[in-house]
Amino acid sequence: MWVTGLPASGKSTLVASLRTELAARGVDAAVLESDVLRPIFTPQPRYDEQEREAFYRQMIWVGVLLVRHGVPVIFDATANRRAYREQARLQIPRFLEVYVECPLEVCMTRDPKGIYRHARQGEARHVPGLQVPYEPPLAPDLVIRGDTGEPSESVRRIIETLFSRRYL
């Protein structure tokens, strides 16, 4: 599963709740979070397009490897280009794309990591939704509102989708 959306849209909050619910059902999913993997794959990140392509290629490779060994994977990453997420879809047979839709203004207000603040101050030049495009999915498997509703309701909808597709 790939959970995508703008930075600060609510992806990580959703993924944490989802992982807890899956664990309660006996499913030990690996979460591949871009914020955790980036310092390992790109210790001195530039966040430019070339580096992003390499980073997502590596992240997808790890996910594919885990899936091939029977480990369910949740990608928690903006992946601003559709092509990144499509590469994962092409390589992972039972794939689900969840789009956390949230207005940019709400994301900028939340800004828990200061990404948007750094962009406004000229310290960040490659923030998806501001200086670089964010390409929302054209046909996501599920759309979750990141600015309204409760994470528990969103998790319930994801679990229902996983069951309906016989992924669980």
C-alpha positions in Angstrom: 0.0 0.0 0.0 1.2 3.5 -0.8 -0.1 6.3 1.3 0.5 9.5 -0.6 -0.4 13.2 -0.2 1.2 16.6 0.4 3.6 17.0 3.3 1.6 17.5 6.5 -1.6 16.1 4.9 -1.9 13.5 7.7 -0.2 10.5 6.1 2.0 9.5 9.0 -0.9 9.9 11.5 -3.0 7.6 9.3 -0.3 5.1 8.8 0.5 4.8 12.5 -3.2 4.1 13.3 -3.4 1.7 10.4 -0.3 -0.2 11.5 -1.8 -0.5 15.0 -5.1 -1.8 13.7 -3.3 -4.3 11.4 -1.2 -5.5 14.3 -4.3 -6.1 16.3 -5.5 -8.4 13.5 -2.2 -10.3 13.4 -0.7 -8.5 10.4 2.8 -7.3 11.0 3.3 -4.7 8.2 6.6 -3.0 7.5 6.3 0.8 7.2 8.7 2.4 4.8 8.6 6.0 5.8 10.5 8.5 3.6 11.6 10.6 6.5 13.3 7.6 8.1 14.8 6.2 4.9 16.0 9.4 3.4 19.0 10.0 5.8 20.1 6.4 5.1 19.8 6.6 1.3 20.7 10.2 0.8 22.7 11.4 3.9 23.0 14.9 2.4 19.7 15.4 0.6 19.3 18.0 -2.2 15.6 17.1 -2.8 16.1 17.8 -6.5 14.4 15.7 -9.2 17.4 13.5 -9.9 17.9 12.7 -6.2 14.1 12.0 -5.8 14.1 9.6 -8.6 17.0 7.7 -7.1 15.5 7.8 -3.6 12.1 6.4 -4.7 13.8 3.8 -6.9 15.6 2.5 -3.8 12.6 2.8 -1.6 10.5 0.8 -4.0 13.2 -1.8 -4.3 13.2 -2.4 -0.5 9.4 -2.6 -0.6 9.4 -5.1 -3.5 12.0 -7.2 -1.7 9.9 -7.3 1.5 6.7 -8.2 -0.4 8.5 -11.0 -2.2 9.4 -12.4 1.2 5.8 -12.2 2.4 6.0 -9.0 4.4 3.1 -6.6 3.9 4.4 -3.1 3.2 3.0 0.4 3.7 4.8 3.2 1.9 4.4 6.4 3.9 5.8 8.9 1.4 4.7 11.9 -0.6 6.2 10.6 -3.8 5.3 13.9 -5.6 5.4 12.2 -9.1 2.8 9.7 -10.2 5.5 7.8 -12.0 7.2 6.9 -8.6 4.0 5.3 -7.3 3.2 3.7 -10.6 6.6 1.9 -10.6 5.6 0.4 -7.2 2.2 -0.6 -8.6 3.9 -2.3 -11.6 6.2 -4.4 -9.4 3.8 -5.3 -6.5 0.9 -7.5 -7.6 -1.5 -6.7 -4.8 -1.1 -2.9 -4.6 -3.4 -0.2 -3.1 -2.9 3.5 -3.5 -4.4 5.7 -0.8 -4.5 9.4 -1.4 -4.7 11.6 1.7 -6.3 14.7 0.2 -5.8 17.9 2.1 -5.8 21.5 1.0 -2.3 23.0 0.8 -3.4 25.8 3.1 -4.2 23.3 5.9 -0.9 21.5 5.4 1.0 24.8 5.6 -0.9 25.7 8.8 0.0 22.3 10.4 3.6 22.2 9.2 4.9 19.9 12.1 8.4 19.6 10.5 8.7 23.2 9.4 8.9 22.3 5.8 6.7 25.1 4.5 8.2 27.6 6.9 11.6 26.8 5.5 10.3 27.2 2.0 8.8 30.6 2.8 12.2 31.7 4.3 14.0 30.5 1.2 15.8 27.7 3.1 14.0 24.9 1.1 13.6 25.0 -2.6 12.0 21.8 -3.5 8.8 21.5 -1.4 6.0 19.5 -3.2 3.0 21.6 -3.7 5.0 24.9 -3.6 8.2 24.9 -5.7 7.8 21.5 -7.3 4.6 19.9 -8.5 2.7 17.3 -6.5 0.8 15.0 -8.9 -2.2 13.6 -7.1 -3.3 10.1 -8.2 -5.6 10.1 -11.2 -7.4 7.0 -10.0 -6.5 6.2 -6.4 -7.9 3.1 -4.9 -9.1 5.1 -2.0 -9.3 8.8 -1.1 -9.1 9.8 2.5 -9.7 13.4 3.6 -6.7 14.6 5.7 -8.5 17.8 6.9 -11.7 16.3 8.2 -12.9 13.2 9.9 -11.2 10.9 12.4 -8.2 8.7 11.6 -10.1 5.7 13.0 -12.8 6.1 10.4 -10.2 6.4 7.7 -8.5 3.2 9.0 -11.8 1.4 9.0 -12.3 2.3 5.3 -8.8 1.1 4.4 -9.4 -2.2 6.2 -12.7 -2.7 4.5 -11.0 -2.1 1.1 -8.3 -4.5 2.0 -10.9 -7.2 2.9 -13.0 -6.5 -0.2 -10.0 -7.1 -2.4 -9.0 -10.1 -0.4 -5.7 -8.6 0.6 -6.5 -9.5 4.2 
